[in-house]
Amino acid sequence: MAGGGSMSPARRMKAFTLIELLVVVAIIAVLVSLLLPALGRARAMAKQTTCLGNMRQLGTATQIYMSDNQDWYPIYGASGGLVRLFQPYLPRPDMTSAWSDVFSYSPVWICPLQPTGNPWGMSPAYGCNITFGWDGKYWPPYTKWVRPADIPSPAGVVWMTEGGYNNRPPGTYYSITYPVDFVQYDSGRWLQEIFPHYIYAGTNCRGVCYRHDMQAVCVLADLHVEAISYGRLEASGYWQW
């Protein structure tokens, strides 16, 4: 029966569907606003996990190198840097020279959060503590290379960490891909850049980069790997003994 004031079933369904759609859109908007930060954190954690895996491989390469060299740690000033020293122990050991202007690093040397687009080339993302090879001292006199037995608390001394190199333009001093074979500590602090997409502003400096929520992934002298915060890594005990 047709009633003059009643709404047809088709019109009632159409009105209900529109309201339902608006409610669903509102719910989706709320969920997206809640999930996006969590997804961003999850993605950052995944990249940190990759970086931790890279450092574990570098720790393993260190261990194999030491077993081949009478238990001595590598030193920062070796010809070609750590890239060349570790070449036999890492994936894709096919680089002809660690000093050439154009070559491909093993992926182990590249942090997923390493900045890209440097017009003068990209350096490896990791470097060793400068005091190795200097007997744990930043200033002379230096006595000898270092073995684990020389370090009283190897679990509290950084062997490798994330670093960056302040490249100069090509042709002025260093080649465009000069390796970050060490990170420096000076004047009571690590030379560092707090913001992860920039390198320490000094000329010709290699500094610690805190790429992971103000943390830097480190290989300690006992070759275990952990992410250490800016505040903790600033403690001088992490760099010398």
GULUMZA-662959 format. One record per residue (C-alpha): x, y negated, z. Coordinates in steps of 0.001 Angstrom, whole numbers. Each point is the difference from the previous one (the first is absolute). Layout:
[r [X Y Z]]
...
# end
This chain:
[r [0 0 0]]
[r [1319 -3427 -911]]
[r [-87 -2476 2849]]
[r [393 -3680 -696]]
[r [2493 -629 2835]]
[r [2056 3186 -95]]
[r [3477 424 -1609]]
[r [514 2753 -2520]]
[r [2366 2889 936]]
[r [2432 -1067 -2753]]
[r [272 -3527 1404]]
[r [410 1309 3581]]
[r [2849 2286 -1167]]
[r [1687 -2848 -1870]]
[r [-65 -2311 3037]]
[r [1341 2746 2280]]
[r [2840 805 -2416]]
[r [1147 -3634 -132]]
[r [113 -295 3786]]
[r [1812 3307 252]]
[r [2562 -1142 -2554]]
[r [698 -3192 1929]]
[r [469 1976 3213]]
[r [2383 2431 -1706]]
[r [2027 -2871 -1477]]
[r [267 -1607 3430]]
[r [1118 3288 1572]]
[r [2607 532 -2715]]
[r [1349 -3519 526]]
[r [380 646 3730]]
[r [1693 3366 -598]]
[r [2417 -1504 -2514]]
[r [949 -2771 2426]]
[r [676 2647 2653]]
[r [1828 2462 -2235]]
[r [2276 -2293 -2012]]
[r [2370 -801 2901]]
[r [121 3681 930]]
[r [757 949 -3601]]
[r [2736 -2629 -123]]
[r [1551 1387 3177]]
[r [-235 3542 -1346]]
[r [1722 -1047 -3213]]
[r [2754 -1763 1948]]
[r [453 3091 2179]]
[r [270 2176 -3102]]
[r [2767 -2243 -1342]]
[r [1781 86 3342]]
[r [-249 3800 -74]]
[r [1687 -21 -3416]]
[r [2728 -2256 1389]]
[r [468 2331 2977]]
[r [350 2898 -2443]]
[r [2618 -1930 -1964]]
[r [1971 -660 3152]]
[r [-202 3657 1046]]
[r [1555 938 -3333]]
[r [2726 -2588 558]]
[r [550 1415 3481]]
[r [335 3474 -1505]]
[r [2413 -1371 -2614]]
[r [2038 -1534 2835]]
[r [99 3332 1804]]
[r [1179 1875 -3101]]
[r [2573 -2691 -775]]
[r [1344 254 3550]]
[r [222 3787 -186]]
[r [2054 -410 -3185]]
[r [2275 -2641 1577]]
[r [1094 1271 3410]]
[r [-2990 -1521 1794]]
[r [843 -3626 -896]]
[r [-2857 -2395 -683]]
[r [138 -1742 -3373]]
[r [1162 -3612 149]]
[r [-1582 -3091 -1480]]
[r [3033 -1013 -2059]]
[r [467 3213 -1982]]
[r [430 -455 -3738]]
[r [-3446 -137 -1550]]
[r [-1729 -149 3375]]
[r [-2343 2591 1438]]
[r [-1796 348 -3323]]
[r [3079 1654 -1466]]
[r [1038 1875 3157]]
[r [-3429 1637 288]]
[r [-373 619 -3711]]
[r [683 3777 249]]
[r [-2505 447 2846]]
[r [-3120 -1769 -1323]]
[r [-2541 527 -2812]]
[r [1004 -1190 -3480]]
[r [3752 -362 611]]
[r [526 -1311 -3521]]
[r [1321 -3525 508]]
[r [3253 -765 -1763]]
[r [1101 -2879 2212]]
[r [-1423 -1623 3101]]
[r [1508 -3293 -1143]]
[r [-1409 -173 -3512]]
[r [-2560 -2691 -765]]
[r [-2613 2420 -1327]]
[r [-689 3423 1503]]
[r [-2811 1949 1575]]
[r [4 724 3719]]
[r [-1213 3262 1422]]
[r [-3565 -678 1224]]
[r [1228 771 3514]]
[r [1673 -3428 74]]
[r [-3207 -1931 -749]]
[r [-2523 -977 2683]]
[r [-3610 -213 -1289]]
[r [-270 -3458 1588]]
[r [3244 -1272 -1466]]
[r [-641 -3266 -1865]]
[r [215 215 -3772]]
[r [442 -2490 -2792]]
[r [3462 -1244 964]]
[r [1298 -1505 -3265]]
[r [3567 935 969]]
[r [-692 3669 661]]
[r [-1036 2128 2971]]
[r [2254 1453 2685]]
[r [-598 3169 2019]]
[r [-2392 -487 2893]]
[r [2287 1486 2669]]
[r [3482 -637 1382]]
[r [2262 1246 2774]]
[r [979 -1765 3201]]
[r [3027 -2157 -831]]
[r [1857 1064 3149]]
[r [412 3584 -1217]]
[r [3508 163 -1377]]
[r [961 -2799 2351]]
[r [-9 2191 3123]]
[r [-3196 -1520 1323]]
[r [1290 -3571 34]]
[r [-1075 -2950 -2107]]
[r [3241 -1885 639]]
[r [3586 1342 -127]]
[r [2071 1788 1100]]
[r [-1421 3081 -1708]]
[r [1552 3355 758]]
[r [-1470 2856 -2022]]
[r [-2967 1536 -1719]]
[r [-2801 1458 2101]]
[r [-1151 3477 992]]
[r [-3102 817 2088]]
[r [2192 789 3013]]
[r [1226 -3614 -51]]
[r [-3490 -1373 709]]
[r [-1170 383 3622]]
[r [-3741 -121 -839]]
[r [-482 742 -3716]]
[r [-3798 96 358]]
[r [122 -3716 861]]
[r [2257 -1264 -2798]]
[r [-1272 -808 -3485]]
[r [1877 1738 -2822]]
[r [-2225 -1119 -2909]]
[r [-2959 -2323 -281]]
[r [-2008 -1991 -2512]]
[r [1940 -2836 -1533]]
[r [-9 -2564 -2751]]
[r [2672 -1842 -1935]]
[r [-30 -3700 -813]]
[r [1056 274 -3662]]
[r [1818 -2821 -1716]]
[r [-702 -761 -3657]]
[r [1791 2319 -2446]]
[r [3560 -955 -778]]
[r [627 -2142 3078]]
[r [1392 2659 2319]]
[r [-1620 3418 282]]
[r [-1776 2094 -2603]]
[r [-3762 -196 -46]]
[r [-535 3294 1788]]
[r [2729 -157 2627]]
[r [-943 2731 2500]]
[r [-1214 -773 3493]]
[r [2592 2308 1499]]
[r [-170 -1550 3466]]
[r [-2104 -2239 2230]]
[r [1603 -2608 2201]]
[r [-179 -1015 3643]]
[r [1477 -3345 984]]
[r [-192 -2682 2687]]
[r [-2063 2152 2328]]
[r [-2637 1099 -2489]]
[r [-580 2046 -3091]]
[r [37 -2052 -3157]]
[r [-3584 494 -988]]
[r [-3017 -1368 -1756]]
[r [-3177 311 2030]]
[r [-2255 -182 -3037]]
[r [324 3167 -2087]]
[r [-94 -1536 -3475]]
[r [3019 -2228 455]]
[r [3681 579 633]]
[r [2119 -1756 2630]]
[r [724 -3455 -1411]]
[r [3762 -67 573]]
[r [2334 229 -2991]]
[r [1280 3497 -757]]
[r [-1703 1618 3009]]
[r [-1521 3382 589]]
[r [-2690 -99 2652]]
[r [-2502 2257 1715]]
[r [-3464 -64 -1614]]
[r [-3051 677 2162]]
[r [-2334 1241 -2715]]
[r [-2414 2096 2066]]
[r [-2097 -2183 2301]]
[r [3123 -1578 1520]]
[r [1765 3357 215]]
[r [3070 1297 -1831]]
[r [441 3718 -634]]
[r [3373 1141 1358]]
[r [2274 3025 34]]
[r [1684 75 3386]]
[r [3543 1282 507]]
[r [-1306 3389 1145]]
[r [-1784 55 -3403]]
[r [-3553 -70 1331]]
[r [-2343 -2453 -1746]]
[r [-2429 -2499 1494]]
[r [-1616 -3355 -700]]
[r [1352 -2623 2412]]
[r [-1696 -3313 700]]
[r [1612 -3383 -506]]
[r [200 -614 3742]]
[r [1694 3313 761]]
[r [2426 -157 -2912]]
[r [1176 -3428 1094]]
[r [1558 1623 3070]]
[r [3747 38 -629]]
[r [377 3556 1268]]
[r [-1494 1260 -3249]]
[r [2935 -1198 -2071]]
[r [3181 711 1961]]
[r [1321 2122 2838]]
# end
